[in-house]
Amino acid sequence: VGGKKLLFSGDLGRPDDMLMLPPETPPAADVVVVESTYGDREHPEEDVLAELGPALQQVAARGGTAVVPVFAVGRAQEILHAISLLKANGVLPSSLPIYLDSPMAVHTTDLYDRHLGEHRLNAAQCRDMEHVAKMVTSVDESKAIALQHGPKVILSASGMATGGRVLHHLANYLGNHRNMVILTGYQAPGTRGASLANGSKSIRIHGQDVSVRADVLQLTAASAHADASQLMAWLRSLPRAPHRVFVTHGDMGASDALRHRIECELGWRALVPEHGSTWGA
């Protein structure tokens, strides 16, 4: 733009992501726009398997249902892969029913086997991920899940419970203390997922107040976004210092914390632009 090179980070992934390849080394640029979703925090050392396994064991042992709100692209497949590993390792019984109830998530899962080399999984792992769950696409199949008695796990979108089929499952299972809701990603303020994460005793679904008696667990290890140190490592890998770094796509506290680290640790000019502001390159 005007003879200047602008680089947008987009949503930066984690170098240790279970499914996706690490972010590519960035090219030189005059101006960098970097995301800051986790600009003020670090991911825990515990991995998804260590968090998810005991939770699902607990629900299965008491004959309950785990409702797992997932993002249809990426998070659904990560949780499916984790469950397939937990079953293969004997942590979860092979007979525990798993359902993936999201047409978009089902379609996305099918793509992994057709695009080997664009992610970390091999062909056998893709097949295991696809076969570990019953793939639910029709409305009738979705409704029929509630008729299945005994322990089970339901993965369904949307990941923040703002809409989608997961709302029906939450309405069905939130009221029973044997059940559990497992939140698998960032929950934006004002969403049902955030209300559950914050301990609300009731949430509104389809115009009705639904009591929350089920356990609610927020996974801390299942994030696709790079944490603060990983963001800094990506910036450090730039061939040369940019003239300016714009820190965006994060809560104000997270964005400002990353801005501060960029200025203090790298000595680069960094700022958090206000919405609607205009800047020259």
Backbone as CSV, one residue per row, in Angstrom:
resi,resn,N_x,N_y,N_z,CA_x,CA_y,CA_z,C_x,C_y,C_z
1,VAL,0.861,-1.176,0.000,0.000,0.000,0.000,0.903,1.234,0.000
2,GLY,0.841,2.027,-1.060,1.689,3.211,-1.125,3.156,2.902,-1.002
3,GLY,3.566,1.758,-1.525,4.971,1.373,-1.444,5.366,0.740,-0.130
4,LYS,4.438,0.598,0.797,4.711,-0.012,2.101,4.137,-1.426,2.138
5,LYS,4.801,-2.291,2.882,4.318,-3.658,3.052,3.582,-3.782,4.384
6,LEU,2.313,-4.210,4.313,1.494,-4.423,5.496,1.317,-5.919,5.732
7,LEU,1.493,-6.344,6.962,1.347,-7.753,7.319,0.254,-7.897,8.370
8,PHE,-0.754,-8.715,8.086,-1.820,-9.015,9.036,-1.606,-10.428,9.582
9,SER,-1.580,-10.544,10.882,-1.362,-11.866,11.481,-2.563,-12.780,11.284
10,GLY,-3.768,-12.214,11.214,-4.957,-13.052,11.297,-5.014,-13.684,12.674
11,ASP,-5.834,-14.716,12.833,-5.848,-15.462,14.095,-4.625,-16.370,14.114
12,LEU,-3.685,-16.071,14.989,-2.453,-16.863,15.051,-2.693,-18.142,15.836
13,GLY,-2.330,-19.271,15.236,-2.473,-20.547,15.915,-1.312,-20.823,16.853
14,ARG,-1.451,-21.914,17.586,-0.413,-22.322,18.531,0.597,-23.231,17.830
15,PRO,1.859,-23.088,18.148,2.854,-23.977,17.533,2.686,-25.430,17.961
16,ASP,1.992,-25.659,19.104,1.796,-27.016,19.617,0.356,-27.485,19.450
17,ASP,-0.377,-26.916,18.504,-1.771,-27.297,18.274,-1.873,-28.790,17.957
18,MET,-2.925,-29.448,18.467,-3.098,-30.885,18.258,-3.340,-31.240,16.796
19,LEU,-3.984,-30.339,16.064,-4.387,-30.646,14.696,-3.617,-29.872,13.640
20,MET,-3.498,-28.577,13.838,-3.000,-27.720,12.771,-1.490,-27.546,12.828
21,LEU,-0.905,-27.301,11.677,0.526,-27.036,11.584,0.847,-25.695,12.228
22,PRO,2.082,-25.498,12.699,2.428,-24.228,13.353,2.375,-23.064,12.376
23,PRO,2.226,-21.848,12.894,2.210,-20.664,12.015,3.499,-20.567,11.210
24,GLU,3.375,-20.084,9.985,4.551,-19.903,9.143,5.363,-18.704,9.623
25,THR,6.658,-18.732,9.347,7.512,-17.592,9.680,7.068,-16.385,8.861
26,PRO,6.828,-15.247,9.504,6.311,-14.086,8.769,7.380,-13.423,7.908
27,PRO,6.975,-12.807,6.804,7.915,-12.051,5.971,8.139,-10.657,6.544
28,ALA,9.130,-9.972,6.043,9.395,-8.600,6.480,8.236,-7.691,6.081
29,ALA,7.957,-6.705,6.928,6.866,-5.765,6.648,7.168,-4.437,7.319
30,ASP,6.610,-3.377,6.755,6.766,-2.048,7.350,5.780,-1.829,8.488
31,VAL,4.582,-2.375,8.329,3.535,-2.249,9.341,2.965,-3.635,9.615
32,VAL,2.828,-3.967,10.888,2.273,-5.263,11.283,0.999,-5.036,12.091
33,VAL,-0.052,-5.764,11.736,-1.290,-5.786,12.514,-1.388,-7.169,13.143
34,VAL,-1.326,-7.231,14.475,-1.270,-8.515,15.163,-2.467,-8.672,16.091
35,GLU,-2.982,-9.882,16.152,-4.098,-10.156,17.059,-3.601,-10.240,18.499
36,SER,-4.524,-10.174,19.473,-4.116,-10.184,20.879,-5.152,-10.861,21.765
37,THR,-5.833,-11.876,21.236,-6.866,-12.558,22.019,-6.339,-12.962,23.388
38,TYR,-5.144,-13.553,23.420,-4.532,-13.956,24.684,-3.253,-13.157,24.937
39,GLY,-3.321,-11.872,24.658,-2.156,-11.020,24.825,-1.734,-10.784,26.253
40,ASP,-2.574,-11.192,27.203,-2.245,-10.959,28.611,-2.180,-12.246,29.418
41,ARG,-2.060,-13.395,28.742,-2.047,-14.647,29.508,-1.269,-15.739,28.778
42,GLU,-0.948,-16.782,29.558,-0.225,-17.935,29.033,-1.119,-19.171,29.127
43,HIS,-0.958,-20.076,28.186,-1.707,-21.324,28.259,-1.133,-22.206,29.365
44,PRO,-1.973,-22.993,30.030,-1.466,-23.908,31.062,-0.639,-25.017,30.434
45,GLU,0.227,-25.621,31.240,1.048,-26.723,30.738,0.210,-27.981,30.512
46,GLU,-0.893,-28.120,31.261,-1.768,-29.282,31.113,-2.378,-29.303,29.715
47,ASP,-2.466,-30.489,29.109,-3.017,-30.566,27.759,-4.489,-30.956,27.790
48,VAL,-5.101,-30.978,26.613,-6.535,-31.254,26.509,-6.872,-32.640,27.042
49,LEU,-6.037,-33.628,26.751,-6.308,-34.992,27.202,-6.362,-35.070,28.722
50,ALA,-5.450,-34.372,29.387,-5.397,-34.412,30.847,-6.604,-33.741,31.482
51,GLU,-7.179,-32.757,30.811,-8.378,-32.094,31.322,-9.647,-32.855,30.969
52,LEU,-9.733,-33.284,29.721,-10.972,-33.866,29.217,-11.211,-35.274,29.749
53,GLY,-10.157,-36.078,29.836,-10.307,-37.468,30.254,-11.005,-37.637,31.591
54,PRO,-10.487,-37.033,32.673,-11.133,-37.185,33.975,-12.571,-36.665,34.007
55,ALA,-12.843,-35.588,33.277,-14.203,-35.035,33.261,-15.181,-36.026,32.641
56,LEU,-14.813,-36.610,31.506,-15.705,-37.567,30.853,-15.804,-38.866,31.649
57,GLN,-14.731,-39.267,32.309,-14.790,-40.433,33.190,-15.820,-40.215,34.292
58,GLN,-15.791,-39.027,34.880,-16.701,-38.696,35.977,-18.155,-38.750,35.523
59,VAL,-18.442,-38.155,34.380,-19.813,-38.147,33.869,-20.276,-39.558,33.538
60,ALA,-19.422,-40.331,32.883,-19.799,-41.694,32.508,-20.064,-42.554,33.738
61,ALA,-19.252,-42.378,34.786,-19.393,-43.191,35.993,-20.725,-42.954,36.692
62,ARG,-21.261,-41.762,36.592,-22.538,-41.475,37.255,-23.722,-41.544,36.290
63,GLY,-23.487,-42.071,35.095,-24.567,-42.278,34.152,-25.123,-41.018,33.542
64,GLY,-24.312,-39.976,33.483,-24.788,-38.688,32.986,-24.445,-38.442,31.532
65,THR,-24.811,-37.262,31.090,-24.553,-36.820,29.719,-23.646,-35.601,29.747
66,ALA,-22.616,-35.613,28.932,-21.749,-34.443,28.773,-22.165,-33.712,27.506
67,VAL,-22.573,-32.459,27.663,-22.878,-31.605,26.520,-21.668,-30.714,26.283
68,VAL,-21.113,-30.793,25.082,-19.856,-30.104,24.778,-20.087,-29.112,23.641
69,PRO,-20.317,-27.834,23.962,-20.438,-26.835,22.887,-19.090,-26.680,22.177
70,VAL,-19.114,-26.773,20.856,-17.867,-26.696,20.087,-18.036,-25.764,18.901
71,PHE,-16.938,-25.137,18.498,-16.904,-24.427,17.226,-16.845,-25.496,16.134
72,ALA,-17.682,-25.359,15.118,-17.829,-26.417,14.116,-16.551,-26.669,13.330
73,VAL,-15.733,-25.650,13.165,-14.500,-25.762,12.385,-13.302,-25.678,13.329
74,GLY,-12.595,-26.766,13.483,-11.382,-26.766,14.294,-11.583,-27.379,15.662
75,ARG,-12.394,-26.736,16.504,-12.544,-27.233,17.874,-13.283,-28.567,17.915
76,ALA,-14.310,-28.727,17.093,-15.026,-30.006,17.069,-14.078,-31.144,16.726
77,GLN,-13.220,-30.926,15.749,-12.298,-31.975,15.320,-11.213,-32.225,16.374
78,GLU,-10.773,-31.176,17.049,-9.779,-31.361,18.111,-10.340,-32.226,19.233
79,ILE,-11.582,-31.956,19.643,-12.181,-32.732,20.722,-12.445,-34.167,20.272
80,LEU,-12.893,-34.352,19.025,-13.072,-35.709,18.503,-11.752,-36.478,18.519
81,HIS,-10.686,-35.837,18.071,-9.367,-36.485,18.059,-8.938,-36.830,19.482
82,ALA,-9.172,-35.920,20.414,-8.815,-36.177,21.813,-9.595,-37.375,22.357
83,ILE,-10.888,-37.440,22.055,-11.706,-38.555,22.535,-11.244,-39.870,21.915
84,SER,-10.872,-39.846,20.641,-10.389,-41.078,20.000,-9.104,-41.561,20.666
85,LEU,-8.237,-40.635,21.066,-7.009,-41.007,21.774,-7.318,-41.536,23.165
86,LEU,-8.266,-40.902,23.856,-8.638,-41.345,25.202,-9.242,-42.749,25.169
87,LYS,-10.018,-43.043,24.141,-10.567,-44.400,24.006,-9.469,-45.398,23.649
88,ALA,-8.583,-45.020,22.746,-7.505,-45.918,22.333,-6.571,-46.241,23.493
89,ASN,-6.392,-45.278,24.400,-5.499,-45.456,25.547,-6.193,-46.111,26.732
90,GLY,-7.483,-46.422,26.593,-8.208,-47.075,27.673,-8.674,-46.153,28.775
91,VAL,-8.523,-44.858,28.588,-8.990,-43.899,29.599,-10.511,-43.853,29.610
92,LEU,-11.112,-43.929,28.429,-12.564,-43.969,28.292,-12.972,-45.316,27.719
93,PRO,-14.110,-45.852,28.155,-14.576,-47.122,27.581,-14.914,-46.966,26.108
94,SER,-14.568,-47.963,25.325,-14.837,-47.891,23.889,-16.330,-47.853,23.594
95,SER,-17.144,-48.312,24.560,-18.592,-48.363,24.358,-19.298,-47.046,24.655
96,LEU,-18.577,-46.047,25.184,-19.216,-44.773,25.530,-19.708,-44.088,24.260
97,PRO,-21.025,-43.858,24.134,-21.543,-43.243,22.904,-21.122,-41.780,22.768
98,ILE,-20.660,-41.424,21.586,-20.270,-40.058,21.256,-21.103,-39.616,20.055
99,TYR,-21.624,-38.394,20.111,-22.403,-37.848,19.001,-21.796,-36.520,18.568
100,LEU,-21.655,-36.340,17.264,-21.298,-35.031,16.714,-22.539,-34.505,16.009
101,ASP,-23.219,-33.560,16.657,-24.504,-33.071,16.159,-24.355,-31.652,15.633
102,SER,-23.838,-31.548,14.424,-23.667,-30.265,13.747,-23.350,-30.553,12.290
103,PRO,-24.253,-30.242,11.364,-23.973,-30.525,9.953,-22.665,-29.908,9.464
104,MET,-22.373,-28.670,9.876,-21.131,-28.041,9.435,-19.922,-28.771,10.008
105,ALA,-19.985,-29.161,11.280,-18.870,-29.873,11.897,-18.665,-31.236,11.249
106,VAL,-19.756,-31.914,10.920,-19.658,-33.210,10.245,-18.975,-33.046,8.887
107,HIS,-19.390,-32.040,8.131,-18.793,-31.791,6.817,-17.313,-31.436,6.955
108,THR,-16.982,-30.611,7.935,-15.592,-30.207,8.136,-14.727,-31.399,8.524
109,THR,-15.249,-32.272,9.381,-14.500,-33.458,9.792,-14.150,-34.321,8.592
110,ASP,-15.056,-34.419,7.648,-14.829,-35.213,6.438,-13.696,-34.645,5.583
111,LEU,-13.451,-33.347,5.688,-12.421,-32.714,4.867,-11.006,-33.103,5.286
112,TYR,-10.806,-33.450,6.557,-9.456,-33.732,7.043,-8.824,-34.896,6.283
113,ASP,-9.601,-35.939,6.042,-9.060,-37.108,5.351,-8.749,-36.807,3.888
114,ARG,-9.380,-35.780,3.345,-9.174,-35.435,1.933,-8.055,-34.416,1.739
115,HIS,-7.533,-33.896,2.837,-6.482,-32.871,2.730,-5.316,-33.212,3.658
116,LEU,-4.853,-34.441,3.558,-3.685,-34.857,4.339,-2.486,-33.998,3.947
117,GLY,-1.668,-33.672,4.924,-0.516,-32.821,4.670,-0.769,-31.369,5.003
118,GLU,-2.038,-31.000,5.139,-2.370,-29.626,5.508,-2.665,-29.510,7.001
119,HIS,-2.463,-30.607,7.726,-2.648,-30.631,9.180,-1.746,-31.726,9.731
120,ARG,-1.782,-31.964,11.019,-0.853,-32.898,11.658,-1.291,-34.370,11.577
121,LEU,-2.565,-34.641,11.327,-3.070,-36.004,11.421,-2.710,-36.829,10.191
122,ASN,-2.433,-38.124,10.430,-2.239,-39.033,9.305,-3.581,-39.665,8.939
123,ALA,-3.584,-40.506,7.910,-4.839,-41.072,7.417,-5.541,-41.910,8.479
124,ALA,-4.776,-42.698,9.234,-5.381,-43.545,10.265,-6.012,-42.699,11.368
125,GLN,-5.338,-41.629,11.762,-5.889,-40.753,12.798,-7.151,-40.049,12.317
126,CYS,-7.183,-39.685,11.051,-8.397,-39.072,10.492,-9.563,-40.050,10.537
127,ARG,-9.297,-41.297,10.182,-10.362,-42.305,10.217,-10.842,-42.540,11.642
128,ASP,-9.900,-42.594,12.591,-10.283,-42.771,13.994,-11.156,-41.613,14.465
129,MET,-10.796,-40.404,14.068,-11.562,-39.220,14.451,-12.976,-39.287,13.882
130,GLU,-13.097,-39.750,12.652,-14.407,-39.831,12.011,-15.275,-40.937,12.606
131,HIS,-14.645,-42.045,13.016,-15.406,-43.212,13.466,-15.692,-43.205,14.963
132,VAL,-15.072,-42.312,15.712,-15.261,-42.324,17.166,-16.639,-41.817,17.558
133,ALA,-17.315,-41.109,16.664,-18.625,-40.522,16.980,-19.645,-40.886,15.914
134,LYS,-20.902,-40.890,16.322,-21.992,-40.980,15.348,-22.191,-39.589,14.769
135,MET,-22.117,-39.477,13.462,-22.266,-38.193,12.799,-23.754,-37.902,12.568
136,VAL,-24.231,-36.831,13.180,-25.657,-36.497,13.146,-25.858,-35.278,12.252
137,THR,-26.696,-35.422,11.250,-26.958,-34.299,10.349,-28.426,-33.892,10.319
138,SER,-29.335,-34.848,10.338,-30.753,-34.502,10.200,-31.348,-34.048,11.527
139,VAL,-32.424,-33.286,11.439,-33.121,-32.807,12.633,-33.701,-33.977,13.419
140,ASP,-34.250,-34.953,12.726,-34.835,-36.107,13.414,-33.777,-36.883,14.189
141,GLU,-32.600,-37.057,13.594,-31.507,-37.738,14.299,-31.092,-36.953,15.536
142,SER,-31.061,-35.637,15.407,-30.680,-34.781,16.530,-31.660,-34.935,17.688
143,LYS,-32.940,-34.909,17.374,-33.962,-35.047,18.422,-33.914,-36.433,19.066
144,ALA,-33.546,-37.438,18.282,-33.532,-38.810,18.783,-32.444,-39.047,19.824
145,ILE,-31.431,-38.188,19.868,-30.360,-38.357,20.857,-30.931,-38.333,22.268
146,ALA,-31.916,-37.467,22.498,-32.507,-37.335,23.833,-33.218,-38.608,24.278
147,LEU,-33.543,-39.491,23.346,-34.232,-40.739,23.675,-33.257,-41.834,24.092
148,GLN,-31.964,-41.584,23.919,-30.946,-42.572,24.262,-30.603,-42.465,25.743
149,HIS,-30.856,-43.528,26.488,-30.588,-43.525,27.926,-29.139,-43.943,28.198
150,GLY,-28.682,-43.643,29.398,-27.332,-44.001,29.787,-26.334,-42.909,29.474
151,PRO,-25.075,-43.097,29.880,-24.050,-42.069,29.668,-23.768,-41.853,28.191
152,LYS,-23.447,-40.621,27.857,-23.128,-40.275,26.465,-22.474,-38.909,26.429
153,VAL,-21.881,-38.605,25.288,-21.212,-37.318,25.074,-21.769,-36.717,23.792
154,ILE,-22.213,-35.460,23.877,-22.795,-34.780,22.721,-21.957,-33.555,22.395
155,LEU,-21.313,-33.563,21.237,-20.612,-32.385,20.732,-21.543,-31.668,19.769
156,SER,-21.747,-30.375,19.987,-22.683,-29.646,19.138,-22.333,-28.166,19.126
157,ALA,-22.651,-27.520,18.004,-22.411,-26.082,17.868,-23.687,-25.326,18.261
158,SER,-23.501,-24.049,18.676,-22.293,-23.258,18.539,-21.440,-23.300,19.810
159,GLY,-20.163,-22.921,19.650,-19.219,-23.047,20.739,-19.459,-22.135,21.916
160,MET,-20.156,-21.025,21.701,-20.485,-20.105,22.795,-21.963,-20.202,23.182
161,ALA,-22.649,-21.205,22.628,-24.074,-21.426,22.910,-24.929,-20.220,22.549
162,THR,-24.548,-19.536,21.485,-25.349,-18.394,21.026,-26.473,-18.839,20.103
163,GLY,-26.423,-20.043,19.616,-27.441,-20.573,18.719,-27.090,-21.992,18.349
164,GLY,-27.821,-22.544,17.386,-27.518,-23.886,16.923,-28.173,-24.970,17.755
165,ARG,-27.890,-26.211,17.368,-28.524,-27.363,18.005,-28.114,-27.566,19.452
166,VAL,-26.967,-27.021,19.832,-26.526,-27.213,21.215,-27.528,-26.643,22.205
167,LEU,-28.312,-25.655,21.791,-29.296,-25.065,22.698,-30.336,-26.090,23.126
168,HIS,-30.769,-26.934,22.206,-31.742,-27.976,22.563,-31.130,-28.962,23.559
169,HIS,-29.878,-29.305,23.356,-29.227,-30.237,24.277,-29.017,-29.598,25.648
170,LEU,-28.658,-28.339,25.681,-28.520,-27.655,26.965,-29.852,-27.622,27.697
171,ALA,-30.915,-27.315,26.977,-32.244,-27.283,27.597,-32.618,-28.652,28.159
172,ASN,-32.197,-29.709,27.480,-32.534,-31.070,27.920,-31.724,-31.531,29.122
173,TYR,-30.469,-31.081,29.230,-29.566,-31.704,30.193,-29.051,-30.789,31.301
174,LEU,-29.252,-29.492,31.203,-28.727,-28.587,32.235,-29.357,-28.823,33.600
175,GLY,-30.575,-29.294,33.632,-31.303,-29.394,34.897,-30.975,-30.593,35.750
176,ASN,-30.070,-31.468,35.309,-29.764,-32.693,36.049,-28.330,-32.658,36.557
177,HIS,-28.164,-32.888,37.869,-26.836,-32.784,38.485,-25.884,-33.888,38.032
178,ARG,-26.387,-34.945,37.394,-25.497,-35.999,36.896,-24.771,-35.574,35.626
179,ASN,-25.285,-34.550,34.989,-24.749,-34.139,33.691,-23.661,-33.087,33.835
180,MET,-22.996,-32.791,32.737,-21.914,-31.801,32.748,-21.889,-31.065,31.414
181,VAL,-21.646,-29.767,31.485,-21.391,-28.959,30.291,-19.899,-28.673,30.255
182,ILE,-19.258,-28.998,29.154,-17.820,-28.780,29.019,-17.593,-27.716,27.957
183,LEU,-17.179,-26.544,28.402,-16.912,-25.426,27.495,-15.494,-25.577,26.951
184,THR,-15.353,-25.447,25.645,-14.085,-25.820,25.009,-13.325,-24.653,24.391
185,GLY,-13.784,-23.434,24.604,-13.099,-22.306,23.985,-13.466,-20.998,24.640
186,TYR,-12.985,-19.936,24.043,-13.242,-18.589,24.542,-14.742,-18.320,24.542
187,GLN,-15.230,-17.730,25.626,-16.647,-17.384,25.756,-16.767,-15.863,25.845
188,ALA,-17.257,-15.263,24.784,-17.350,-13.802,24.727,-18.361,-13.291,25.745
189,PRO,-18.079,-12.139,26.361,-19.030,-11.552,27.311,-20.409,-11.394,26.684
190,GLY,-21.433,-11.713,27.463,-22.798,-11.574,26.985,-23.367,-12.816,26.341
191,THR,-22.556,-13.839,26.133,-23.053,-15.079,25.530,-23.520,-16.041,26.622
192,ARG,-24.317,-17.020,26.229,-24.757,-18.035,27.188,-23.556,-18.805,27.732
193,GLY,-22.583,-19.047,26.857,-21.389,-19.744,27.312,-20.676,-18.991,28.418
194,ALA,-20.588,-17.676,28.286,-19.952,-16.866,29.326,-20.757,-16.919,30.612
195,SER,-22.077,-16.894,30.502,-22.930,-16.986,31.693,-22.699,-18.305,32.418
196,LEU,-22.612,-19.390,31.664,-22.342,-20.690,32.277,-20.966,-20.711,32.931
197,ALA,-19.964,-20.178,32.231,-18.606,-20.154,32.774,-18.526,-19.330,34.049
198,ASN,-19.370,-18.315,34.153,-19.359,-17.428,35.318,-20.248,-17.923,36.446
199,GLY,-20.831,-19.112,36.297,-21.583,-19.710,37.393,-23.042,-19.336,37.491
200,SER,-23.636,-18.872,36.410,-25.058,-18.516,36.451,-25.892,-19.735,36.837
201,LYS,-26.914,-19.490,37.649,-27.793,-20.564,38.109,-28.923,-20.835,37.132
202,SER,-29.102,-19.954,36.163,-30.103,-20.184,35.130,-29.733,-19.395,33.901
203,ILE,-30.070,-19.938,32.740,-29.854,-19.217,31.488,-31.129,-19.298,30.656
204,ARG,-31.290,-18.343,29.769,-32.510,-18.273,28.975,-32.279,-18.945,27.618
205,ILE,-33.136,-19.903,27.307,-33.050,-20.640,26.047,-34.433,-20.697,25.419
206,HIS,-34.538,-20.195,24.208,-35.808,-20.211,23.471,-36.951,-19.620,24.294
207,GLY,-36.643,-18.504,24.971,-37.669,-17.785,25.707,-38.006,-18.358,27.064
208,GLN,-37.300,-19.397,27.491,-37.562,-20.023,28.782,-36.315,-19.954,29.658
209,ASP,-36.519,-19.783,30.968,-35.413,-19.828,31.914,-35.127,-21.284,32.269
210,VAL,-33.892,-21.706,32.058,-33.489,-23.090,32.308,-32.535,-23.114,33.495
211,SER,-32.887,-23.871,34.528,-32.039,-23.965,35.714,-30.759,-24.731,35.400
212,VAL,-29.667,-24.299,36.009,-28.367,-24.947,35.799,-28.034,-25.769,37.040
213,ARG,-28.246,-27.071,36.947,-27.875,-27.992,38.023,-26.712,-28.891,37.607
214,ALA,-26.457,-28.957,36.335,-25.326,-29.744,35.841,-24.014,-29.062,36.208
215,ASP,-22.956,-29.852,36.313,-21.624,-29.276,36.493,-21.228,-28.528,35.221
216,VAL,-20.425,-27.500,35.391,-19.904,-26.747,34.246,-18.385,-26.704,34.358
217,LEU,-17.714,-27.154,33.317,-16.249,-27.157,33.280,-15.777,-26.345,32.089
218,GLN,-14.857,-25.432,32.342,-14.227,-24.665,31.260,-12.841,-25.252,31.009
219,LEU,-12.639,-25.854,29.840,-11.307,-26.350,29.499,-10.369,-25.167,29.306
220,THR,-9.202,-25.235,29.909,-8.240,-24.141,29.779,-7.178,-24.433,28.727
221,ALA,-7.046,-25.703,28.349,-5.975,-26.075,27.416,-6.433,-26.108,25.966
222,ALA,-7.745,-26.025,25.732,-8.262,-26.199,24.366,-8.469,-24.869,23.674
223,SER,-7.409,-24.146,23.462,-7.518,-22.891,22.726,-6.666,-22.957,21.479
224,ALA,-7.219,-22.475,20.380,-6.467,-22.466,19.122,-5.599,-21.224,18.980
225,HIS,-5.849,-20.203,19.815,-5.103,-18.948,19.704,-3.754,-19.044,20.409
226,ALA,-2.758,-18.427,19.835,-1.452,-18.314,20.478,-1.573,-17.505,21.761
227,ASP,-0.798,-17.889,22.789,-0.794,-17.100,24.018,0.209,-15.955,23.887
228,ALA,0.378,-15.193,24.968,1.191,-13.976,24.890,2.631,-14.271,24.462
229,SER,3.236,-15.279,25.063,4.625,-15.595,24.716,4.744,-16.118,23.292
230,GLN,3.742,-16.857,22.836,3.758,-17.355,21.460,3.558,-16.226,20.453
231,LEU,2.734,-15.239,20.808,2.590,-14.054,19.961,3.912,-13.302,19.866
232,MET,4.581,-13.164,21.007,5.866,-12.466,21.012,6.905,-13.239,20.199
233,ALA,6.893,-14.562,20.294,7.847,-15.372,19.523,7.617,-15.195,18.022
234,TRP,6.349,-15.108,17.618,6.040,-14.899,16.197,6.555,-13.538,15.742
235,LEU,6.359,-12.514,16.556,6.849,-11.180,16.206,8.375,-11.163,16.138
236,ARG,9.022,-11.841,17.074,10.488,-11.884,17.080,11.041,-12.554,15.824
237,SER,10.244,-13.416,15.196,10.730,-14.129,14.014,10.683,-13.276,12.748
238,LEU,10.158,-12.052,12.837,10.197,-11.144,11.691,11.650,-10.866,11.301
239,PRO,11.956,-10.814,10.009,13.344,-10.593,9.580,13.922,-9.265,10.053
240,ARG,13.083,-8.264,10.199,13.543,-6.956,10.688,12.399,-6.280,11.436
241,ALA,12.756,-5.277,12.206,11.745,-4.557,12.982,10.826,-3.756,12.058
242,PRO,9.521,-3.848,12.249,8.607,-3.010,11.466,8.636,-1.576,11.981
243,HIS,8.123,-0.653,11.171,8.053,0.741,11.613,7.024,0.910,12.728
244,ARG,5.980,0.070,12.688,4.905,0.225,13.663,4.134,-1.092,13.760
245,VAL,3.620,-1.373,14.957,2.782,-2.552,15.178,1.439,-2.095,15.733
246,PHE,0.370,-2.492,15.074,-0.981,-2.238,15.567,-1.485,-3.509,16.249
247,VAL,-1.878,-3.380,17.499,-2.352,-4.519,18.285,-3.879,-4.491,18.299
248,THR,-4.499,-5.528,17.743,-5.954,-5.546,17.566,-6.543,-6.877,18.035
249,HIS,-7.846,-7.030,17.840,-8.563,-8.291,18.019,-8.320,-8.889,19.402
250,GLY,-8.650,-8.113,20.427,-8.528,-8.598,21.796,-9.251,-7.672,22.743
251,ASP,-9.546,-8.163,23.945,-10.076,-7.277,24.969,-9.040,-6.195,25.249
252,MET,-9.513,-5.045,25.731,-8.597,-3.921,25.919,-7.418,-4.289,26.809
253,GLY,-7.679,-5.026,27.879,-6.591,-5.408,28.775,-5.561,-6.282,28.092
254,ALA,-6.035,-7.234,27.277,-5.124,-8.133,26.569,-4.327,-7.384,25.513
255,SER,-4.997,-6.505,24.779,-4.311,-5.741,23.727,-3.251,-4.828,24.326
256,ASP,-3.599,-4.157,25.414,-2.649,-3.212,26.006,-1.472,-3.939,26.644
257,ALA,-1.730,-5.116,27.213,-0.633,-5.886,27.799,0.360,-6.315,26.725
258,LEU,-0.148,-6.735,25.572,0.750,-7.135,24.486,1.489,-5.927,23.933
259,ARG,0.797,-4.817,23.786,1.461,-3.580,23.333,2.634,-3.242,24.241
260,HIS,2.407,-3.339,25.545,3.452,-3.007,26.517,4.653,-3.938,26.353
261,ARG,4.402,-5.225,26.169,5.504,-6.171,25.998,6.283,-5.887,24.718
262,ILE,5.569,-5.551,23.647,6.247,-5.254,22.375,7.180,-4.062,22.537
263,GLU,6.693,-3.030,23.200,7.512,-1.825,23.388,8.688,-2.093,24.317
264,CYS,8.437,-2.811,25.424,9.481,-3.003,26.428,10.502,-4.065,26.022
265,GLU,10.041,-5.171,25.443,10.938,-6.279,25.138,11.585,-6.175,23.758
266,LEU,10.861,-5.588,22.803,11.393,-5.496,21.444,11.847,-4.093,21.074
267,GLY,11.365,-3.102,21.818,11.729,-1.720,21.513,11.073,-1.186,20.258
268,TRP,9.940,-1.779,19.866,9.232,-1.340,18.662,8.095,-0.397,19.021
269,ARG,7.732,0.441,18.074,6.560,1.299,18.249,5.306,0.442,18.121
270,ALA,4.469,0.485,19.129,3.246,-0.320,19.120,2.111,0.490,19.716
271,LEU,0.920,0.277,19.212,-0.247,0.981,19.747,-1.498,0.146,19.535
272,VAL,-2.504,0.439,20.356,-3.820,-0.195,20.238,-4.748,0.836,19.612
273,PRO,-5.085,0.697,18.329,-5.891,1.729,17.664,-7.333,1.724,18.160
274,GLU,-7.905,2.914,18.265,-9.315,3.019,18.621,-10.176,2.681,17.413
275,HIS,-11.358,2.161,17.690,-12.274,1.807,16.606,-12.601,3.046,15.771
276,GLY,-12.454,2.928,14.461,-12.775,4.030,13.565,-11.654,5.018,13.343
277,SER,-10.518,4.821,14.015,-9.399,5.751,13.841,-8.696,5.499,12.511
278,THR,-7.986,6.513,12.019,-7.298,6.441,10.725,-5.811,6.688,10.930
279,TRP,-4.993,5.853,10.269,-3.543,5.966,10.418,-2.889,5.849,9.051
280,GLY,-1.810,6.585,8.873,-1.015,6.448,7.663,0.010,5.348,7.830
281,ALA,0.401,4.744,6.709,1.401,3.676,6.768,2.786,4.229,7.026
